[in-house]
C-alpha cells in the first residue's frame, strides 16, 4: 500500500507533528550550524576553500527554501543552485555528502543534550492514541535526520511520516510544506497539533487549521508570527494535546447546544497554564472568557471529566 493510499484511510486519526532541532532534540541551532559548517568545510576542502563552500551551501539552501515548484524536490532545488557555485558535478558530489553524513556528522552529537525526555513524550503521545509525524525542516537528507533522531533516542519510534530533502518539495516557513504533509498523509488539519520551538516556522501551521504548541527552552522568534495556542516545556505536550482534544469536544457540544463555553483570548502572550486535560478546569480558569457574552457555567462535567477515549469523542 502506498503512503497516499494509506493516508486516505487515516483522515480521522489524531496526529501530532513534531519539529526536531530545538524541540525533540535539545540543542542550540545556531551553535550546531556553526560546528556543522566547520566540519563540512574541512571535509570538502579538496572541492573548495571552506569560506567559498560555506557561501555556496547557504546560498543554495536559501534557494531551496524559496523554491515554489511542486515538481522539484528540495534536493533537486539545492543541487541546481549549488553545482555552478562550486564548479563540480552534483552527481559526483552527492555520494561524498552521504559519506560525510555517515562518518563525520555523528561527531556533532556532543552538542545535543540527551535526557530521555523526547522518547518518553513520544511514547506517551502514542499511548494516548495519537499518530506522530516528524515535521523537521526538510533541508537535510534522510541519513542526517535518522542520525539526529538517535541523539534523542527517537529513532525506534513508529513515525507515521518523516520529512526530508528527498520526499518534500517545500520547506518551512512556507505553508505549502504543511499542505504537502496533509496531502501525503491524508490528514484532517483540525485533528492535528504542531509542536515546535520556532514561532515563524512551526506556529504557521495554525494557518492551515492545526493547533500549535510552542516548546520553551530553545525558542526562536524573529519578531512576528502566529500566536501559539499553548506554550510550555516539552514534558507537557501529552497533556496539552489532550487539552486540545477536550476543548474540541466542548466546542462541538457548544455548537450543538448553544451553550457558552470559555475560550482563550487570541491576544494573550507568554506561557499558557496547563489544563491537566480536564475541560472543567478549562471552564473555570480565571481570566478566560467568551468575548461576546458573560461566562456561564455549563453542566457537562459528568460527560467529559476525566477526559479519556472511552468517555470523550476523539479529536
Secondary structure, DSSP 4 states (H G I P E B T S, - for coil): --HHHHHHT-TTS-EEEE-TBTTTB---HHHHHHHHHHHHHHHTTTTS-HHHHHHHHHHHHHHHHH---TTS-HHHHHHHHHHHHHTS-HHHHHHHHHHHHHHTGGGGGGGS---SHHHHHHHHHHHTT-EEEE---S-S-HHHHHHHHHHTT-TTS--SEE--TTT-S--TT-HHHHHHHHHHHT--GGGEEEEESBHHHHGGGGGGT-EEEEESSS-B--S--PPPSEEE-GGGHHHHHHHHHHHHHHHHHHHHH--------TT--SPPPP-TT-HHHHHT-TT---SSS-------HHHHSS--TTTS---
